[in-house]
Amino acid sequence: MLLASLLCSVQLALASPSDTTISAPASIDTTITAVAAGDSVDHRDSAAIPTTGDLRSDISRDSIAMAVGIRPAGEFRPGALDMITNLPGDWATWGKSTFTVDNIPWIAGMGALTTGLVVTDYETWQPFKKWYEGSDNVRTAADMFVNVGDGKFQFGLALAFGAYGFIADDSKALRTASQTVEVILACGAVVQFLKHATGRESPFCATTPTGRWALLPDQIEYAKHVPHYDAFPSGHIATALATLTVISENYPDQQWIKYIGYPVVGAVGISLVATSIHWWSDIPLGIALGYHFGRIVSSHGRSPVKEAYAPTGATPDFGISVLSDGAPALNCTWRW
């Protein structure tokens, strides 16, 4: 439990790459500016670059992107083996962004939440178990949503994106396909490590009210009796959310993906408890891992902005000064 608790609330801990806003100028003579130094620029899809003012029809998104050294839409696509060669970097990024002093409150919070849910696992599992056993419709729906998180569905999505990408020569689809496979492998490896380290029983085969924990179990016994050791954390929920995060990050203009995807992921979590595959306390860390790895993997293809571009338009600068007679004064300076 202590080991699992230390592997924290990663979706809140992740310092995710943010897309630098590119502002179209109010005057045609004004230089296009990147507003924040040290942010990251997404050069995977210039459709994600917002513009302001009246120049939308005069300055294309691609020309704005090129003005600040960003690749035009769809130009970035991963290499054939990136989904494999990126994995060590993904794990290193996850470790560095998770185990920091700033994240200690989130790590403690995840540990407290998981512990609290463990204490009440039996009582909170029983109503959903009875619901599942008492209705054919619930049983059918729950079994379907469990399959959504078992990995096969995600690999199927990757295949579909990849096929479309090759046929249509669509870099975004190819990128999504590659990153979907990558995130399943990257996140799945950490989930499996935790399962093999914590050795918790699933509800349907539990020998204690909330499932026995066998820290660092015999791996031969683990392989022979997997359900007796692999409940924590939930790989189903991690895989489902990681895939959703990768897809939604690659298609930020398609907001319906999140509106449909998040309820589906929620249904997967409920179904895992109803089918007695997982306890409620297995879910939070799975969510955290899935979201964090989804953000890490989907950030590939973004380049850091080394320095901010200085604006050339009129910009006010307020401050306090002292007059010649020593009296304080409030000044306002306009710079061109």
FIGU-634742 format. One line per field, with one value per residue (C-alpha): x, y, z; residue number from 1; residue in one letter. Coordinates in steps of 0.001 Angstrom, whole numbers. Example, Ala and Ser with C-alpha at 12.3 -4.5 7.8 and 13.67 -1.06 7.14 Angstrom:
# FIGU-634742
u 12300 | 13670
v -4500 | -1060
w 7800 | 7140
bamar 1 | 2
guse A | S
END
This chain:
# FIGU-634742
u 0 | 2773 | 4497 | 1325 | 438 | 3797 | 3009 | 826 | -1884 | -32 | -2584 | -2434 | 1299 | 2028 | 3381 | 1757 | 3031 | 778 | 227 | 1680 | -898 | 8 | -1699 | -2523 | -1717 | -4183 | -1974 | -389 | 2947 | 2960 | 5126 | 3321 | 4185 | 4541 | 3265 | 5178 | 8793 | 9483 | 6067 | 5836 | 4558 | 2492 | 3743 | 1746 | -1424 | -1649 | -5434 | -4898 | -3225 | -5771 | -5840 | -7389 | -8368 | -9579 | -6777 | -8155 | -8929 | -5601 | -3131 | -3502 | -2801 | 77 | 1650 | 1367 | 2980 | 5794 | 6378 | 7370 | 9124 | 6263 | 5650 | 2443 | -564 | -38 | 3681 | 4836 | 4443 | 6311 | 8758 | 7738 | 9503 | 8866 | 6173 | 8951 | 12011 | 10108 | 9267 | 12409 | 11933 | 8258 | 9105 | 11870 | 9546 | 6873 | 9324 | 10825 | 7475 | 5903 | 8450 | 9038 | 8802 | 5932 | 3928 | 4188 | 662 | -782 | 1081 | -225 | -3709 | -3660 | -2473 | -5219 | -7915 | -6835 | -6636 | -10064 | -11591 | -9897 | -11543 | -15007 | -14392 | -16633 | -19612 | -19289 | -18750 | -21774 | -24556 | -22977 | -22410 | -26094 | -27112 | -25047 | -26366 | -29984 | -30389 | -29630 | -29455 | -26962 | -24905 | -24781 | -23857 | -21228 | -19552 | -19446 | -17830 | -15267 | -14207 | -13652 | -10768 | -9133 | -6571 | -7984 | -10389 | -7553 | -5345 | -8343 | -8634 | -4927 | -5325 | -8266 | -6386 | -3335 | -5286 | -7024 | -3743 | -2022 | -4969 | -5568 | -1917 | -3130 | -262 | -2558 | -4236 | -870 | 425 | -2648 | -2265 | 1405 | 841 | -2101 | 116 | 2908 | 713 | -698 | 2816 | 4228 | 1361 | 782 | 4334 | 4018 | 598 | 1962 | 4929 | 2549 | 302 | 3248 | 4500 | 1232 | -414 | -4006 | -6905 | -9779 | -13254 | -14588 | -11854 | -11178 | -10377 | -10865 | -13624 | -11485 | -9055 | -5715 | -2576 | 605 | 3390 | 6112 | 4446 | 6093 | 6024 | 5506 | 2386 | 1340 | 1512 | -479 | -3222 | -3296 | -6698 | -5429 | -2688 | -3471 | -6302 | -4299 | -4239 | -6826 | -5182 | -8553 | -9274 | -5679 | -5698 | -9100 | -8228 | -4716 | -6119 | -8847 | -6262 | -4024 | -6924 | -8397 | -4974 | -4383 | -7849 | -8281 | -10834 | -13155 | -14639 | -17246 | -14468 | -14205 | -17953 | -18452 | -15149 | -15213 | -18683 | -17546 | -14452 | -16711 | -18931 | -15837 | -14955 | -18453 | -18535 | -15202 | -16655 | -20022 | -18376 | -16202 | -12965 | -11857 | -12501 | -13266 | -9871 | -8163 | -9592 | -8008 | -4391 | -5385 | -7020 | -3972 | -1562 | -3685 | -4097 | -459 | 926 | -1644 | -345 | 3286 | 2909 | 648 | 3217 | 5617 | 5932 | 5919 | 9005 | 9855 | 9837 | 13337 | 12480 | 9509 | 9135 | 9149 | 5941 | 6357 | 2854 | 1988 | 2165 | 1383 | 3795 | 2663 | 4953 | 5807 | 8397 | 9645 | 9349 | 12189 | 10769 | 10724 | 6988 | 5852 | 4054 | 2282 | 3487 | 2299 | 4735 | 3735 | 6315 | 6451
v 0 | 2403 | 1693 | 2254 | 5397 | 6896 | 6582 | 9650 | 11685 | 12145 | 13946 | 16883 | 16569 | 16690 | 19992 | 19493 | 21186 | 24106 | 25534 | 28995 | 31471 | 33244 | 36606 | 38131 | 41850 | 44692 | 46415 | 44841 | 46376 | 44754 | 41686 | 38477 | 37657 | 34557 | 35570 | 33378 | 32410 | 28866 | 27594 | 24925 | 25390 | 22683 | 22465 | 19345 | 21116 | 24780 | 24513 | 24658 | 28099 | 30768 | 34152 | 37400 | 40634 | 41182 | 39443 | 35903 | 36267 | 37950 | 35798 | 32034 | 29838 | 28262 | 31636 | 32599 | 29316 | 29809 | 33367 | 31988 | 28872 | 26398 | 23647 | 23905 | 21693 | 17982 | 18128 | 16322 | 12574 | 10047 | 7516 | 3905 | 2841 | 5936 | 4093 | 1835 | 4075 | 6803 | 4498 | 5033 | 8784 | 8496 | 6581 | 9028 | 11995 | 10354 | 9724 | 13204 | 14983 | 12781 | 12466 | 16106 | 18072 | 20119 | 16946 | 15690 | 16988 | 15184 | 11986 | 12150 | 12886 | 9886 | 7692 | 8963 | 8571 | 5033 | 4038 | 5470 | 3581 | 334 | 556 | 783 | -1398 | -4276 | -2078 | 1 | -3027 | -5067 | -2793 | -2766 | -6520 | -7094 | -4633 | -6558 | -9943 | -8817 | -7359 | -8838 | -5360 | -4155 | -7293 | -6808 | -3129 | -3696 | -6493 | -4252 | -1335 | -3632 | -4684 | -1016 | -943 | -4290 | -3033 | -4796 | -1941 | 598 | -1341 | -1507 | 2287 | 2602 | 309 | 2368 | 5664 | 4137 | 2729 | 6038 | 7924 | 5833 | 5948 | 9690 | 10621 | 12234 | 12930 | 13629 | 10240 | 8477 | 10361 | 9411 | 5760 | 5662 | 7506 | 5278 | 2213 | 4042 | 5155 | 1654 | 238 | 3040 | 3191 | -554 | -1314 | 838 | -621 | -4148 | -3316 | -2100 | -5129 | -7471 | -5485 | -5118 | -8493 | -7603 | -10016 | -9135 | -9033 | -12153 | -14336 | -12433 | -14434 | -11411 | -8755 | -6216 | -8570 | -9839 | -7848 | -9881 | -7361 | -8597 | -11983 | -15065 | -14395 | -18045 | -18127 | -14814 | -16312 | -19368 | -17447 | -13962 | -12790 | -13367 | -10757 | -8233 | -5992 | -2880 | -537 | -858 | -1295 | -1104 | 2426 | 3536 | 2246 | 3752 | 7214 | 7237 | 6516 | 9132 | 11708 | 11016 | 11270 | 14429 | 16120 | 15369 | 16648 | 19655 | 21258 | 18239 | 18908 | 16161 | 13607 | 14588 | 14971 | 11388 | 9944 | 10934 | 9449 | 6256 | 6075 | 6623 | 3765 | 1577 | 2271 | 1472 | -1696 | -2908 | -2778 | -4233 | -7210 | -7783 | -7356 | -4350 | -2603 | 1109 | 1738 | 332 | 3114 | 6454 | 5498 | 3956 | 7243 | 9220 | 6999 | 6981 | 10738 | 11468 | 9126 | 10376 | 13913 | 12843 | 10825 | 13328 | 16078 | 14551 | 16894 | 20092 | 22294 | 24623 | 28357 | 29511 | 33159 | 35477 | 37751 | 41381 | 43154 | 46187 | 47564 | 50253 | 48706 | 50540 | 50256 | 51561 | 52438 | 54784 | 57556 | 60582 | 64162 | 66685 | 68152 | 64737 | 64206 | 60673 | 60259 | 57546 | 57306 | 55543 | 54876 | 53780 | 51874 | 51432
w 0 | 882 | -2409 | -4383 | -2486 | -3348 | -7049 | -6721 | -8286 | -11507 | -13580 | -11204 | -10791 | -14503 | -15699 | -19072 | -22187 | -22977 | -26405 | -26725 | -27953 | -31160 | -31349 | -34678 | -34615 | -34655 | -37212 | -40251 | -39200 | -35787 | -35331 | -34453 | -30855 | -28732 | -25328 | -22912 | -22810 | -21739 | -22850 | -25485 | -28983 | -30614 | -34172 | -34867 | -35891 | -36737 | -36513 | -32763 | -33017 | -32160 | -33819 | -32701 | -34336 | -37889 | -39760 | -39821 | -43508 | -44312 | -42416 | -42625 | -39637 | -41496 | -42277 | -38616 | -37669 | -40150 | -38895 | -35497 | -36714 | -36257 | -38752 | -40794 | -40061 | -40275 | -41033 | -37910 | -37967 | -35809 | -37149 | -37569 | -34374 | -32255 | -30326 | -29024 | -28898 | -27029 | -24122 | -21983 | -22297 | -21372 | -18196 | -17324 | -17821 | -15698 | -12876 | -12947 | -13090 | -10412 | -7632 | -6762 | -3550 | -4974 | -5505 | -1926 | -1076 | -4111 | -3278 | 288 | -996 | -3310 | -460 | 1849 | -808 | -1654 | 2011 | 2726 | -172 | 883 | 4297 | 2733 | -322 | 697 | 1543 | -1628 | -3875 | -2758 | -4150 | -7604 | -7505 | -6684 | -9390 | -11933 | -10856 | -10749 | -14243 | -17640 | -19169 | -16575 | -17036 | -20818 | -20565 | -17868 | -19809 | -22891 | -21050 | -19419 | -22908 | -23783 | -21315 | -21959 | -24494 | -27548 | -28146 | -27933 | -30332 | -32666 | -32533 | -33275 | -36287 | -37547 | -37189 | -38839 | -41786 | -42381 | -42026 | -44680 | -47088 | -46714 | -46073 | -42844 | -40457 | -37530 | -37830 | -38155 | -35134 | -33112 | -34080 | -33077 | -29802 | -28885 | -29094 | -27282 | -24383 | -23886 | -23674 | -21507 | -19042 | -19105 | -18041 | -14916 | -14112 | -14416 | -12215 | -9507 | -9847 | -9483 | -6487 | -4526 | -5208 | -4340 | -4815 | -7117 | -5516 | -7233 | -5708 | -2479 | 646 | 2931 | 2907 | 1016 | -699 | 541 | -222 | -838 | -1252 | -3608 | -4115 | -5533 | -9282 | -10168 | -8009 | -9550 | -13037 | -11970 | -10151 | -11693 | -10322 | -6797 | -7291 | -10040 | -8807 | -7914 | -9744 | -12481 | -15869 | -17627 | -16442 | -17038 | -20606 | -21392 | -20061 | -21545 | -24997 | -24640 | -23559 | -26563 | -29015 | -27495 | -27361 | -31041 | -31972 | -29641 | -31935 | -31614 | -28187 | -28586 | -28059 | -24390 | -23911 | -25044 | -23858 | -20192 | -19531 | -21267 | -19050 | -16031 | -17192 | -17525 | -13890 | -12624 | -14709 | -13343 | -9829 | -10832 | -12554 | -9450 | -11386 | -9337 | -6056 | -5952 | -4357 | -7470 | -9640 | -8538 | -9179 | -12509 | -13512 | -12444 | -14370 | -17506 | -17620 | -16862 | -19492 | -21986 | -21543 | -21727 | -24912 | -26681 | -26029 | -28554 | -31497 | -29480 | -29341 | -26451 | -27072 | -26167 | -25715 | -25975 | -28972 | -27940 | -28983 | -31243 | -30800 | -28238 | -24775 | -21496 | -18565 | -15184 | -12300 | -9438 | -9763 | -7810 | -9094 | -8931 | -5724 | -4083 | -4369 | -5350 | -8668 | -10619 | -14206 | -17316 | -20135 | -23610 | -25611 | -29358
bamar 1 | 2 | 3 | 4 | 5 | 6 | 7 | 8 | 9 | 10 | 11 | 12 | 13 | 14 | 15 | 16 | 17 | 18 | 19 | 20 | 21 | 22 | 23 | 24 | 25 | 26 | 27 | 28 | 29 | 30 | 31 | 32 | 33 | 34 | 35 | 36 | 37 | 38 | 39 | 40 | 41 | 42 | 43 | 44 | 45 | 46 | 47 | 48 | 49 | 50 | 51 | 52 | 53 | 54 | 55 | 56 | 57 | 58 | 59 | 60 | 61 | 62 | 63 | 64 | 65 | 66 | 67 | 68 | 69 | 70 | 71 | 72 | 73 | 74 | 75 | 76 | 77 | 78 | 79 | 80 | 81 | 82 | 83 | 84 | 85 | 86 | 87 | 88 | 89 | 90 | 91 | 92 | 93 | 94 | 95 | 96 | 97 | 98 | 99 | 100 | 101 | 102 | 103 | 104 | 105 | 106 | 107 | 108 | 109 | 110 | 111 | 112 | 113 | 114 | 115 | 116 | 117 | 118 | 119 | 120 | 121 | 122 | 123 | 124 | 125 | 126 | 127 | 128 | 129 | 130 | 131 | 132 | 133 | 134 | 135 | 136 | 137 | 138 | 139 | 140 | 141 | 142 | 143 | 144 | 145 | 146 | 147 | 148 | 149 | 150 | 151 | 152 | 153 | 154 | 155 | 156 | 157 | 158 | 159 | 160 | 161 | 162 | 163 | 164 | 165 | 166 | 167 | 168 | 169 | 170 | 171 | 172 | 173 | 174 | 175 | 176 | 177 | 178 | 179 | 180 | 181 | 182 | 183 | 184 | 185 | 186 | 187 | 188 | 189 | 190 | 191 | 192 | 193 | 194 | 195 | 196 | 197 | 198 | 199 | 200 | 201 | 202 | 203 | 204 | 205 | 206 | 207 | 208 | 209 | 210 | 211 | 212 | 213 | 214 | 215 | 216 | 217 | 218 | 219 | 220 | 221 | 222 | 223 | 224 | 225 | 226 | 227 | 228 | 229 | 230 | 231 | 232 | 233 | 234 | 235 | 236 | 237 | 238 | 239 | 240 | 241 | 242 | 243 | 244 | 245 | 246 | 247 | 248 | 249 | 250 | 251 | 252 | 253 | 254 | 255 | 256 | 257 | 258 | 259 | 260 | 261 | 262 | 263 | 264 | 265 | 266 | 267 | 268 | 269 | 270 | 271 | 272 | 273 | 274 | 275 | 276 | 277 | 278 | 279 | 280 | 281 | 282 | 283 | 284 | 285 | 286 | 287 | 288 | 289 | 290 | 291 | 292 | 293 | 294 | 295 | 296 | 297 | 298 | 299 | 300 | 301 | 302 | 303 | 304 | 305 | 306 | 307 | 308 | 309 | 310 | 311 | 312 | 313 | 314 | 315 | 316 | 317 | 318 | 319 | 320 | 321 | 322 | 323 | 324 | 325 | 326 | 327 | 328 | 329 | 330 | 331 | 332 | 333 | 334 | 335 | 336
guse M | L | L | A | S | L | L | C | S | V | Q | L | A | L | A | S | P | S | D | T | T | I | S | A | P | A | S | I | D | T | T | I | T | A | V | A | A | G | D | S | V | D | H | R | D | S | A | A | I | P | T | T | G | D | L | R | S | D | I | S | R | D | S | I | A | M | A | V | G | I | R | P | A | G | E | F | R | P | G | A | L | D | M | I | T | N | L | P | G | D | W | A | T | W | G | K | S | T | F | T | V | D | N | I | P | W | I | A | G | M | G | A | L | T | T | G | L | V | V | T | D | Y | E | T | W | Q | P | F | K | K | W | Y | E | G | S | D | N | V | R | T | A | A | D | M | F | V | N | V | G | D | G | K | F | Q | F | G | L | A | L | A | F | G | A | Y | G | F | I | A | D | D | S | K | A | L | R | T | A | S | Q | T | V | E | V | I | L | A | C | G | A | V | V | Q | F | L | K | H | A | T | G | R | E | S | P | F | C | A | T | T | P | T | G | R | W | A | L | L | P | D | Q | I | E | Y | A | K | H | V | P | H | Y | D | A | F | P | S | G | H | I | A | T | A | L | A | T | L | T | V | I | S | E | N | Y | P | D | Q | Q | W | I | K | Y | I | G | Y | P | V | V | G | A | V | G | I | S | L | V | A | T | S | I | H | W | W | S | D | I | P | L | G | I | A | L | G | Y | H | F | G | R | I | V | S | S | H | G | R | S | P | V | K | E | A | Y | A | P | T | G | A | T | P | D | F | G | I | S | V | L | S | D | G | A | P | A | L | N | C | T | W | R | W
END
